[in-house]
Amino acid sequence: MIRSVILGSGAAKPRNVVTNEMLAEKVDTTDEWIQQRTGIQQRYIAEQDETTASLGEAAARVALDDAGVTVDDIDMIILATSTPNNTFPATAVDIQQRLGMKHGAAFDMQAVCSGFVYAVTTADVYIKAGQAKRILVIGAETFSRILDWEDRTTCVLFGDGAGAIVLEAQEGVGLSNDRGILTSHLRSDGSHKEKLYVDGGPSTTQTVGHLRMQGKEVFKHAVAMITDVIEDAFSATGLSADDIDWFIPHQANRRIIDASAKKLKIASEKVVLTVNQHGNTSAASIPLAIDVARKDGRLKEGDLVLLEAMGGGFTWGAVLVRW
């Protein structure tokens, strides 16, 4: 059977690092308050000349180089983002042009913090259907552009950045020791919309709007939803938490990550944590964390990796992949 194998990864971060102490000079907060509730120590905030497209392009170039391929080898670009450069066209098309790619197709995927999991799943479907040989999947965000900087409960949580992977169709035998994506599971429930949303849009207010979140409500639902979809992934493959080499969750909040790992009985030393460095970068958080684990030598070929995310909507999902 055809498997979608990850050939390489890349990341890009804005130039501007903003620590909790720096943020406390402008917002009514403290380093202690932020770290106790979230585990975040710093985040990257895009300068005016840095956009979702420019960060996505930079991450894509690193991923292509890491994979040992060129843009001519790519059939499709899927960009996960909630902060596009323009209402339309898709920012993926902008990145396609920046990379000098004039063939294939490019489009955006919008599932907020679950966007990268949704995009990887979509790419896997295209590859298994024989519609593409290689797909560039990018998660890129500039959430700083939609934050209310007077709302200390939300503005301290988020950051900007981009990450990317290259997926390639390769033959597997259909067993769990195949390299590539083994299974993926997506969910959504629109009844939770008001718990995490942006209060603007072209068809409603004709403005960009600002992020609004009921933090306690999100936390209350997060762990149960995350573990539910992961258990589905285990059931589909016959694998378990004991088989996992690395758990790479969406980096939203240290307390949510810890609680999810504990409920799933995944050892803490198997959890890749980058929320302290990047804050919540929405659809960029998982590929940024993947790149950190790759670059520091933890993530190796043959490792079984569990990806999961939950975002506004609510949307959530999980992917099991053998590196």
C-alpha positions in Angstrom: 0.0 0.0 0.0 1.0 3.6 -0.5 2.3 5.5 2.6 2.9 9.2 3.0 6.5 9.4 4.3 8.0 12.5 5.8 11.2 13.3 3.9 12.2 16.5 5.7 11.2 19.4 7.9 11.9 23.1 8.3 11.0 26.0 10.5 11.1 29.8 10.5 10.7 32.3 13.3 10.4 36.1 13.3 13.4 38.1 14.3 11.8 39.6 17.4 11.9 37.6 20.6 9.5 38.9 23.3 10.0 37.5 26.8 7.4 37.6 29.6 9.3 40.4 31.3 9.3 42.5 28.1 5.5 41.8 27.8 4.9 42.8 31.4 6.2 46.3 30.6 3.2 46.8 28.2 0.6 44.5 29.7 -0.8 44.1 33.2 0.9 40.8 33.8 4.0 39.1 35.3 6.4 36.4 34.3 5.3 34.3 37.2 1.6 34.7 36.3 2.2 33.6 32.7 4.5 30.7 33.5 2.3 29.3 36.3 -0.8 29.2 34.0 0.8 28.3 30.7 4.5 27.3 30.9 5.3 30.0 28.4 8.6 32.0 28.9 8.9 33.8 25.5 7.4 34.0 22.1 8.3 35.4 18.7 6.4 38.4 17.3 6.5 39.3 13.6 7.9 42.6 12.5 5.9 44.7 9.9 7.9 43.2 7.0 7.3 39.6 8.3 4.1 38.0 7.2 2.5 34.5 7.2 3.6 34.2 3.5 7.2 35.2 4.2 7.5 33.0 7.2 5.8 30.1 5.4 8.2 30.5 2.4 11.3 30.5 4.7 10.1 27.3 6.5 9.3 25.7 3.1 12.8 26.4 1.7 14.4 24.7 4.8 12.1 21.7 4.5 12.8 21.3 0.8 16.5 21.4 1.4 16.2 19.0 4.4 14.2 16.6 2.2 16.8 16.8 -0.6 14.2 17.9 -3.2 13.5 21.0 -5.2 10.2 22.8 -5.8 10.1 21.1 -9.2 9.6 17.8 -7.4 6.5 19.1 -5.5 3.0 18.5 -6.8 1.0 20.4 -4.3 1.3 23.0 -1.4 -1.2 22.9 1.5 -0.9 25.8 4.0 -2.6 25.6 7.4 -3.3 29.1 8.6 -5.9 31.2 10.3 -4.0 34.4 9.6 -3.6 34.7 5.8 -1.9 37.6 4.1 -5.2 38.4 2.3 -8.8 37.4 2.4 -8.1 35.9 -1.0 -6.2 34.5 -2.8 -5.0 31.7 -0.6 -1.7 32.5 1.0 -0.5 29.1 -0.3 -0.7 30.6 -3.8 1.5 33.5 -2.6 4.0 31.0 -1.2 3.9 29.0 -4.4 4.8 32.1 -6.4 7.6 33.0 -4.0 9.1 29.6 -4.4 9.0 29.9 -8.2 6.5 27.0 -8.6 4.2 27.4 -11.6 2.8 23.9 -11.8 0.5 21.8 -9.5 -1.9 23.3 -7.0 -1.8 25.3 -3.8 -4.5 26.0 -1.2 -5.1 27.0 2.4 -6.6 24.9 5.1 -8.4 26.6 8.0 -8.9 24.6 11.2 -7.2 27.1 13.6 -4.8 25.3 15.9 -5.7 21.9 14.4 -4.9 23.2 11.0 -1.6 21.3 10.6 -3.2 18.0 11.6 -6.0 18.7 9.1 -3.5 19.6 6.4 -1.3 16.5 6.9 -4.5 14.3 6.8 -5.6 16.0 3.6 -2.2 15.6 2.0 -2.2 11.9 3.0 -5.5 11.4 1.2 -4.3 13.0 -2.0 -1.1 10.9 -1.9 -3.0 7.6 -1.2 -5.4 8.4 -4.0 -2.5 8.8 -6.5 -3.3 12.5 -7.0 0.2 13.6 -5.9 3.6 12.1 -5.4 5.1 14.8 -3.1 3.3 17.5 -1.1 4.7 20.4 0.8 2.6 20.9 4.0 3.1 24.2 5.9 1.8 25.6 9.1 2.3 29.4 9.3 0.8 32.0 11.5 1.0 35.7 12.6 -1.4 35.5 15.4 0.0 38.7 16.9 -2.0 40.6 14.2 -5.4 39.4 15.6 -4.7 39.8 19.3 -6.3 42.3 21.6 -3.2 43.6 23.3 -5.3 45.0 26.2 -6.7 41.6 27.0 -4.0 40.0 29.2 -5.8 36.7 29.3 -5.2 36.1 25.6 -2.4 38.3 24.3 0.3 36.6 26.5 -0.5 33.2 25.1 0.3 33.5 21.4 3.2 33.9 19.1 4.2 33.9 15.4 6.1 31.4 13.3 6.1 28.7 10.6 7.0 25.1 10.1 6.9 22.8 7.1 7.3 19.1 6.1 7.6 17.4 2.8 5.5 14.2 2.3 6.3 11.6 -0.4 4.4 8.6 -1.6 6.3 5.4 -0.8 5.3 1.8 -0.9 4.6 0.0 2.4 3.4 -3.4 3.3 0.4 -2.3 5.3 1.8 -3.0 8.8 2.4 -0.6 11.7 6.2 -0.8 11.2 5.8 0.9 7.8 7.4 4.3 7.5 4.9 7.1 7.0 1.4 8.1 8.1 -0.3 5.1 9.7 -3.6 6.6 10.6 -5.3 10.0 11.1 -8.5 11.0 12.8 -10.3 14.4 12.6 -13.2 15.8 14.6 -15.2 19.0 15.0 -18.1 20.4 17.0 -19.4 23.8 16.0 -21.5 24.1 19.2 -18.4 25.3 20.9 -17.7 28.2 18.6 -18.2 30.9 21.1 -15.5 29.5 23.4 -12.7 30.4 21.0 -13.2 32.6 18.0 -12.3 35.9 16.3 -15.0 38.6 16.5 -14.6 39.8 12.9 -14.7 38.7 9.3 -15.5 39.9 5.8 -19.1 38.6 5.8 -20.0 39.9 9.3 -18.1 43.0 10.5 -16.0 43.6 7.4 -13.0 43.8 9.8 -10.2 41.4 10.8 -11.4 41.3 14.4 -9.7 40.1 17.5 -9.3 36.7 19.2 -11.7 35.9 22.0 -11.4 32.9 24.3 -13.1 31.4 27.3 -9.9 29.9 28.7 -11.5 27.8 31.5 -14.0 26.3 29.1 -11.3 25.5 26.5 -9.2 23.8 29.2 -12.3 21.8 30.4 -12.9 20.3 27.1 -9.4 19.9 25.7 -8.1 16.9 27.6 -11.2 14.7 27.0 -11.4 15.6 23.3 -7.7 15.1 22.7 -7.5 11.7 24.5 -10.7 10.5 22.7 -9.3 11.0 19.2 -5.9 9.5 20.2 -7.6 6.4 21.5 -9.2 6.1 18.1 -5.8 6.2 16.5 -4.5 3.5 18.8 -7.6 1.3 18.1 -7.2 1.7 14.3 -3.5 0.5 14.4 -3.4 -1.9 17.4 -0.7 0.3 18.9 -0.7 1.8 22.4 0.9 4.5 24.4 3.7 2.1 25.3 4.7 2.0 21.6 5.0 5.7 21.2 8.6 7.1 20.9 7.5 10.8 20.8 4.4 12.6 21.6 4.3 16.0 19.7 1.1 17.8 20.8 -0.1 21.2 19.8 1.8 23.6 22.0 -1.0 25.6 23.6 -0.6 25.3 27.3 1.8 23.2 29.4 -1.0 22.2 31.8 -3.1 20.8 29.0 -0.1 18.9 27.5 0.8 17.4 30.9 -2.8 16.4 31.7 -3.2 14.8 28.3 0.0 12.8 28.6 -0.9 11.7 32.1 -4.4 10.5 31.1 -2.9 8.6 28.1 -0.1 7.2 30.3 2.6 8.6 28.0 5.8 9.1 29.9 6.8 12.7 30.3 10.2 12.1 28.8 8.5 11.2 25.5 6.7 14.5 25.3 8.2 17.2 23.0 7.6 20.6 24.7 8.3 23.9 22.9 5.5 26.0 24.3 8.0 27.6 26.6 10.0 28.9 23.6 7.3 29.7 21.1 4.0 30.2 23.0 0.9 29.1 21.1 1.6 29.5 17.4 -1.6 27.8 16.3 -1.2 25.8 13.1 2.6 26.4 13.2 3.1 24.8 16.6 3.4 21.1 15.7 5.8 21.6 12.7 7.9 24.0 14.8 8.1 21.3 17.6 8.9 18.6 15.0 11.8 20.7 13.7 13.1 21.3 17.2 13.1 17.5 17.9 14.7 16.8 14.6 17.5 19.4 15.0 18.4 18.3 18.5 18.7 14.7 17.5 15.7 13.2 19.4 13.6 12.4 16.4 15.1 9.6 14.3 14.1 7.4 11.4 11.8 4.6 12.5 10.5 6.4 15.6 6.7 6.2 16.1 5.4 9.7 16.6 1.9 10.8 17.8 0.7 14.3 16.7 -2.4 15.9 18.1 -4.1 19.2 18.2 -7.3 21.0 19.3 -8.4 24.4 18.1 -11.2 26.9 17.7 -14.4 25.5 16.3 -13.9 23.2 18.2 -11.7 21.2 15.8 -9.3 18.4 16.9 -7.4 15.5 15.5 -4.6 13.1 15.8 -2.0 11.5 13.4 0.2 8.5 14.0 3.3 8.5 11.8 6.4 6.4 11.7 9.3 8.7 10.9 
